[in-house]
Amino acid sequence: MDVVTADVIGDIALVLGASSLLGALARRIGQPTVVGQIAAGIILGPSLLGRLPGNPTAHLLSREAIPFISVIAQIAVVIFMFAVGYEIDLRSVRSHRRPVLLIAVGAMVIPLALGAGIALGVQHLGAFDGQHASGRSFVLFFGVATSITALPVLAAIIGERGIAGTPVGDIATAAAGLMDVSAWLVLAAALIGTDAAGSRSWLEMVVLLAGFVAVMIFVVRPVLKWWIQRPGAVVSSQIPVALVLAAAGAWATASLGLHPIFGAFVAGLVMPKPEGAPDADVLRSMEQTGGLLLPLFFVVTGLTTNIGTLSGPDVALLAVILVCGIGGKAAAGYAMARLGGLDTGQSAMIGALVNTRGLTELIALNVGLSAGIIGGRLFTVLVLMALITTAMTGPLITVIDRRRKVVPAPSVPDPASAPGALDYS
């Protein structure tokens, strides 16, 4: 075994061990596991260990091993994004159509507009990574960064809090699914015209992206549905099919000049689902495979995040982003939920849940960084925003639970009817 291979294996063991430990500690204090895993990546990077005498980061994480770890991390992200797309069940929109659509639109458009406004201000000041902070792509990207919701983390919190399968849990999950689809489409638009798209024109990229989505929906999905679900099908398990589809979709969008995650996400959306619901074995296998290796992605992110380089203006920008991001997301979610017929406690719960960003935000930030849309300082500021907004979700829900004693409702009113009381317990 050569030295580089040994270093890669040793570094993977170190990363997985540290992430498991801090993830477990996060769960002990009522936080999602992803908060501890993100913290592990930051701790192992230049923000903490790299600032100690002798730079322990350089000794613990071999420079020669980082490229190999990055490739494995990207594979984990591709599998994870497939699972995100596969888990989205747009059928649930029909059950609570009015509140879901109101929340999805309001909690996406308002923070996106606020983020775009911040981006325009950053461009005007020219004080933050000026070589990156310019153009339509930057404005669109910043809007996505402030408006995205982490559906997997939201779903995990809903499960941990015992509100899965209740009206509020279903509404929040369905709205987050719609916002996820919208956010990735806007992010794909932001990448068009950047260095990541190569020499292709904006119109050519739009046509290619639309063509890819059309082929996946109208060709790949029907063929897979016939092949997998027909009587006497040769395929006994859908898991290998899911892995091949995720990899093929990621390769297709990467070949078009877009990030592989878009292809993996669309592949998850079009993967046939038995009786309209995700296959439990497929979803569990993809989530476990991706989740096992995702700590490597957090470390790669942590190596790019250097909190020590932030100055006073950067901290001020972080404060502005937090106010606009949290206010635009949580407040919009609350207001739209009230407009959709939920009471104050349920609406507050919705506002807290849709403000969760977590891993999905980090994936989007890494896409923007690799495409040259943002630089290192803005990347660090936005990573901190993602960590703070995710960490505050649990305590907010605890406060809401304590302030409102839940009384189970005998029935759930028709969302199309006049506003009525909905229960989330």
Protein Blocks (a to p, Z undefined) as FASTA:
>chain_A
ZZklmmmmmmmmmmmmmmmmmmmmmmmnopafklmmmmmmmmmmmmlmmmpghilmlmmm
cfklmmmmmmmmmmmmmmmmmmmmmmpcfklmmmmmmlmmmmmmmmmmmmmmmmmmmmmm
mmmnopnokllmgcjklmmmmmmmmmpccfklmmmmmmmnopghiaklmmmmmmmmmmmm
mmmmmmmmmmgopaknomadfklmmmmmmmmmmmmmmmmmmmmmmmmmpghiablbfklm
mmmmmmmmmmmmmmnopafklmmmmmmmmmcceehiacfklmmmmmmmmmmmmmmmmmmm
mmmpcfklpcfklmmmmmmmmmmmmmmmmmmmmmmmmmnopafklmmmmmmmmmpgklml
mmmmmmmmmnomacfklmmmmmmmmmmmmmmmmmmmmmmmmmpccdddfbdcdfklccdd
ddfZZ
